[in-house]
């Protein structure tokens, strides 16, 4: 069960996350040797001597001025560590540091360990994930984005081993992917895509489903897209095992959602379910006298309300007609 705090986080995005990144003229990007360099955010106006991190910790302004840039390194460009054991010993304390530059450096070391030394860091996941989540919550974009990139590499490395630690990561990535700060939003979307291709859908779908009913429409949209991407990975047998009737009800509920991303994800999922249903129906025992009882139309009408069934059939029939015309 997710904590009440996590749910409250999702219900309303903080004002600082709704603020458009373009409003801060001091933040811009430039290219250096093929890597992206992002100028970090200015200190909070109200207190020029320090900046608050996660409701209590402060960073000295002198450090801020001395380290005004941070480099975002793509996973394929990360090199191996020279001293793995020393890095592992210092990993957790450094992630808790009040020096944000050291935290960014350490997060990149977590990424290196995930890529090159997966087994060596495996036993630390229970202690590591909360600190990555702490960095995801950090108001400084440099720390936050690096933590997002770290999450993606952790997903790629540990797959289903992350299920018991997934909830707090998922909460923050949905939040970050739903904000207006583009370079953070895009990084979070990529991390969510990695999650849907790395974590087994039978375990992931129940984690995603509560967010499909979240009060924040942007959270619902991102969750819907993840849900729609995950279902096909189940395969025909997996979809039948999970329950095609449950999945069609989920997709139908998203068809009338506020944002077009949710509706498009629902349409994509419905077409997948229709294909799976018709394939599996061809293998099942039929009733020759009543072939319509096994039809997609009858299935929809038997599992959904009349209005929902009508909406679903409209979507799938239009798609089918388009295929016929195009053939």
C-alpha positions as CSV (number, residue, x, y, z in Angstrom):
1,X,0.0,0.0,0.0
2,X,1.2,3.5,-0.8
3,X,1.5,6.0,1.9
4,X,-0.9,8.8,2.3
5,X,1.9,11.3,1.7
6,X,2.7,9.7,-1.7
7,X,-0.9,10.0,-2.8
8,X,-1.1,13.6,-1.6
9,X,2.0,14.3,-3.6
10,X,0.3,13.0,-6.8
11,X,-3.0,14.8,-6.3
12,X,-1.6,18.2,-6.6
13,X,1.6,19.2,-8.3
14,X,3.6,21.8,-6.2
15,X,3.7,25.3,-7.6
16,X,7.5,25.0,-8.1
17,X,7.0,22.1,-10.4
18,X,4.2,23.8,-12.4
19,X,6.6,26.8,-13.0
20,X,7.8,26.8,-16.5
21,X,11.6,26.4,-16.9
22,X,11.7,29.1,-19.5
23,X,10.8,31.7,-16.9
24,X,14.3,31.5,-15.4
25,X,16.4,33.4,-17.9
26,X,19.6,32.3,-16.2
27,X,19.0,28.6,-17.1
28,X,20.2,27.6,-20.6
29,X,21.9,24.7,-22.3
30,X,25.0,24.6,-24.4
31,X,26.9,21.8,-26.1
32,X,30.5,20.8,-25.1
33,X,32.3,17.8,-26.7
34,X,28.9,16.3,-27.7
35,X,27.6,16.3,-24.1
36,X,24.8,18.5,-22.8
37,X,25.7,21.1,-20.2
38,X,22.9,22.6,-18.2
39,X,23.3,25.7,-16.1
40,X,21.9,25.0,-12.6
41,X,19.1,27.1,-11.1
42,X,19.8,30.3,-9.2
43,X,19.6,30.4,-5.4
44,X,16.2,31.1,-4.0
45,X,15.6,34.9,-4.0
46,X,14.4,35.0,-0.4
47,X,17.6,33.7,1.1
48,X,20.7,34.4,-1.0
49,X,23.1,32.7,1.5
50,X,21.7,29.2,1.3
51,X,19.1,27.1,-0.5
52,X,16.7,24.6,1.3
53,X,16.7,21.0,0.1
54,X,13.9,18.6,1.1
55,X,12.6,20.7,4.0
56,X,15.6,21.2,6.2
57,X,19.0,20.7,4.6
58,X,20.9,23.7,3.3
59,X,23.6,24.2,0.7
60,X,26.1,27.0,1.1
61,X,25.9,29.7,-1.5
62,X,29.6,29.6,-2.1
63,X,29.4,26.1,-3.3
64,X,26.7,27.1,-5.7
65,X,28.7,29.8,-7.2
66,X,31.8,27.7,-7.6
67,X,29.9,24.9,-9.3
68,X,27.5,26.5,-11.6
69,X,27.3,23.8,-14.3
70,X,26.6,20.1,-14.3
71,X,27.2,17.6,-17.1
72,X,24.5,15.0,-18.0
73,X,26.1,11.9,-19.3
74,X,24.1,9.4,-21.4
75,X,24.3,5.8,-20.1
76,X,26.3,4.6,-23.1
77,X,29.0,7.2,-22.4
78,X,29.6,6.3,-18.8
79,X,32.9,4.7,-18.0
80,X,33.7,2.1,-15.4
81,X,34.9,2.9,-11.9
82,X,38.5,2.5,-10.9
83,X,37.9,1.5,-7.3
84,X,34.6,-0.3,-6.9
85,X,35.0,-1.3,-3.3
86,X,35.8,2.3,-2.1
87,X,32.9,3.6,-4.2
88,X,30.5,1.2,-2.6
89,X,31.7,2.1,0.9
90,X,31.1,5.8,0.4
91,X,28.0,5.5,-1.7
92,X,25.2,5.9,0.9
93,X,26.9,8.6,3.0
94,X,27.7,10.7,-0.1
95,X,24.1,10.5,-1.3
96,X,23.0,12.0,2.0
97,X,25.5,14.8,1.7
98,X,24.4,18.5,1.8
99,X,26.8,19.2,-1.0
100,X,24.6,18.9,-4.1
101,X,27.6,18.6,-6.4
102,X,28.9,15.6,-4.5
103,X,25.4,14.1,-4.7
104,X,25.3,14.5,-8.5
105,X,28.7,12.9,-8.7
106,X,27.6,10.0,-6.5
107,X,24.4,9.5,-8.5
108,X,26.5,9.0,-11.6
109,X,28.5,6.4,-9.7
110,X,25.3,4.6,-8.9
111,X,24.6,4.6,-12.6
112,X,28.1,3.1,-13.3
113,X,27.6,0.5,-10.6
114,X,24.2,-0.5,-12.1
115,X,25.8,-0.9,-15.6
116,X,29.1,-2.5,-14.8
117,X,28.7,-4.0,-11.3
118,X,25.1,-5.0,-10.9
119,X,25.6,-7.8,-8.4
120,X,28.0,-5.7,-6.2
121,X,25.2,-3.2,-5.5
122,X,22.3,-5.5,-5.4
123,X,22.3,-6.0,-1.6
124,X,22.2,-2.2,-1.1
125,X,19.0,-1.6,-3.0
126,X,16.8,-1.3,0.1
127,X,19.0,1.5,1.5
128,X,19.8,3.0,-1.9
129,X,16.3,3.6,-3.4
130,X,15.1,5.9,-0.6
131,X,18.1,8.1,-1.2
132,X,17.5,8.2,-5.0
133,X,13.9,9.2,-4.2
134,X,15.2,11.9,-2.0
135,X,17.3,13.3,-4.9
136,X,14.2,13.0,-7.2
137,X,12.4,15.3,-4.8
138,X,15.3,17.8,-4.7
139,X,14.2,21.3,-5.9
140,X,17.5,21.7,-7.8
141,X,17.0,20.6,-11.4
142,X,20.6,19.3,-11.7
143,X,20.1,16.9,-8.8
144,X,16.6,15.9,-9.9
145,X,17.5,15.2,-13.5
146,X,20.5,13.1,-12.6
147,X,18.4,11.1,-10.2
148,X,15.9,10.5,-13.0
149,X,18.7,9.2,-15.2
150,X,19.9,7.1,-12.3
151,X,16.4,5.6,-12.0
152,X,16.4,4.6,-15.6
153,X,19.7,2.8,-15.3
154,X,18.5,1.1,-12.1
155,X,15.4,-0.2,-13.9
156,X,17.5,-1.5,-16.8
157,X,19.9,-3.3,-14.4
158,X,17.5,-4.8,-11.8
159,X,14.2,-5.3,-13.5
160,X,11.7,-7.2,-11.3
161,X,14.1,-7.1,-8.3
162,X,12.8,-3.5,-7.9
163,X,9.2,-4.4,-7.4
164,X,9.2,-4.1,-3.6
165,X,10.9,-0.7,-3.9
166,X,9.0,0.6,-6.9
167,X,6.2,2.7,-5.4
168,X,8.2,5.7,-4.2
169,X,10.2,5.8,-7.5
170,X,7.0,5.5,-9.5
171,X,5.3,8.3,-7.6
172,X,8.2,10.7,-8.3
173,X,8.7,9.8,-11.9
174,X,5.0,10.3,-12.6
175,X,5.2,13.7,-10.9
176,X,8.3,14.8,-12.8
177,X,6.9,13.6,-16.1
178,X,3.8,15.8,-15.5
179,X,5.5,19.1,-14.9
180,X,6.3,22.0,-17.2
181,X,10.0,22.0,-16.9
182,X,10.7,20.4,-20.2
183,X,14.2,18.9,-19.8
184,X,13.2,17.3,-16.5
185,X,9.8,16.1,-17.9
186,X,11.4,14.5,-21.0
187,X,14.0,12.7,-18.8
188,X,11.2,11.3,-16.6
189,X,9.2,10.1,-19.6
190,X,12.3,8.2,-20.8
191,X,12.8,6.7,-17.4
192,X,9.1,5.6,-17.4
193,X,9.6,4.0,-20.8
194,X,12.6,2.1,-19.5
195,X,10.5,1.0,-16.6
196,X,7.8,-0.4,-18.8
197,X,10.3,-2.4,-20.9
198,X,12.3,-3.7,-17.9
199,X,9.7,-4.6,-15.2
200,X,7.5,-7.7,-15.8
201,X,4.0,-6.3,-16.7
202,X,2.2,-8.9,-14.5
203,X,3.9,-7.1,-11.5
204,X,3.9,-3.6,-12.9
205,X,0.3,-3.2,-14.0
206,X,-1.2,-3.5,-10.5
207,X,1.3,-0.8,-9.4
208,X,0.1,1.5,-12.3
209,X,-3.6,1.0,-12.0
210,X,-4.3,3.2,-9.0
211,X,-2.8,6.2,-10.8
212,X,-5.3,5.9,-13.7
213,X,-7.9,7.3,-11.3
214,X,-5.7,10.1,-9.8
215,X,-7.3,13.5,-9.5
216,X,-4.5,15.1,-11.5
217,X,-5.2,14.6,-15.2
218,X,-1.6,14.8,-16.2
219,X,-0.7,12.0,-13.8
220,X,-3.6,9.9,-15.2
221,X,-2.2,10.5,-18.8
222,X,1.3,9.4,-18.0
223,X,0.1,6.4,-16.1
224,X,-2.3,5.5,-19.0
225,X,0.6,5.6,-21.5
226,X,2.7,3.3,-19.2
227,X,-0.2,0.9,-18.8
228,X,-0.9,0.8,-22.5
229,X,2.8,0.1,-23.3
230,X,3.0,-2.7,-20.7
231,X,0.0,-4.8,-21.6
232,X,1.3,-6.1,-25.0
233,X,4.4,-7.4,-23.2
234,X,2.1,-9.9,-21.5
235,X,1.4,-11.7,-24.7
236,X,-1.8,-13.5,-25.5
237,X,-1.6,-16.0,-22.7
238,X,-0.5,-13.4,-20.2
239,X,-3.4,-11.1,-21.1
240,X,-5.8,-14.0,-20.7
241,X,-4.2,-14.8,-17.3
242,X,-4.4,-11.2,-16.1
243,X,-8.0,-10.9,-17.3
244,X,-9.0,-9.4,-20.6
245,X,-12.3,-8.4,-19.0
246,X,-10.4,-6.3,-16.4
247,X,-8.2,-4.7,-19.0
248,X,-11.1,-3.7,-21.3
249,X,-12.8,-2.0,-18.3
250,X,-9.6,-0.1,-17.6
251,X,-9.2,1.0,-21.2
252,X,-12.9,2.0,-21.5
253,X,-12.7,4.2,-18.4
254,X,-9.8,6.1,-20.1
255,X,-11.6,6.8,-23.4
256,X,-13.5,9.7,-21.9
257,X,-10.5,11.2,-20.0
258,X,-9.7,14.9,-20.0
259,X,-6.4,14.7,-21.8
260,X,-5.8,13.4,-25.3
261,X,-2.8,11.3,-24.2
262,X,-5.1,9.2,-22.0
263,X,-7.6,8.7,-24.7
264,X,-5.0,7.8,-27.3
265,X,-3.4,5.3,-24.9
266,X,-6.9,3.8,-24.3
267,X,-7.5,3.4,-28.0
268,X,-4.2,1.7,-28.5
269,X,-4.9,-0.7,-25.7
270,X,-8.4,-1.5,-26.9
271,X,-7.1,-2.4,-30.4
272,X,-4.5,-4.7,-28.8
273,X,-7.2,-6.3,-26.6
274,X,-9.5,-6.8,-29.6
275,X,-6.7,-8.6,-31.5
276,X,-5.9,-10.8,-28.6
277,X,-9.6,-11.6,-28.0
278,X,-10.2,-12.6,-31.6
279,X,-7.1,-14.8,-31.7
280,X,-8.0,-16.5,-28.4
281,X,-11.6,-16.9,-29.4
282,X,-10.6,-18.8,-32.5
283,X,-8.9,-21.4,-30.3
284,X,-11.8,-21.7,-27.8
285,X,-14.8,-23.9,-27.9
286,X,-17.5,-22.3,-30.0
287,X,-21.3,-22.7,-30.2
288,X,-22.1,-23.3,-33.8
289,X,-25.7,-22.4,-33.3
290,X,-24.8,-19.0,-31.7
291,X,-21.5,-17.7,-33.2
292,X,-22.4,-14.2,-32.2
293,X,-22.0,-15.1,-28.6
294,X,-18.3,-15.3,-29.2
295,X,-18.0,-12.0,-31.1
296,X,-16.0,-9.0,-29.9
297,X,-19.2,-6.9,-29.9
298,X,-21.0,-9.4,-27.6
299,X,-18.0,-9.5,-25.3
300,X,-17.9,-5.7,-24.9
301,X,-21.6,-5.5,-24.3
302,X,-21.4,-8.2,-21.7
303,X,-18.5,-6.6,-19.7
304,X,-19.3,-2.9,-20.0
305,X,-22.1,-0.5,-19.5
306,X,-24.1,0.3,-22.7
307,X,-22.5,3.7,-23.1
308,X,-19.0,2.3,-22.5
309,X,-19.6,-0.6,-24.8
310,X,-20.8,1.8,-27.5
311,X,-17.7,4.0,-27.2
312,X,-15.3,1.0,-27.3
313,X,-17.0,-0.5,-30.3
314,X,-16.9,2.8,-32.1
315,X,-13.1,3.0,-31.6
316,X,-12.5,-0.6,-32.7
317,X,-14.9,-0.6,-35.6
318,X,-13.4,2.6,-37.0
319,X,-10.0,1.1,-36.8
320,X,-11.2,-2.1,-38.6
321,X,-12.9,-0.1,-41.3
322,X,-9.7,1.9,-41.8
323,X,-7.7,-1.4,-42.3
324,X,-10.3,-2.6,-44.8
325,X,-10.2,0.6,-46.8
326,X,-6.4,0.7,-46.8
327,X,-6.0,-3.0,-47.9
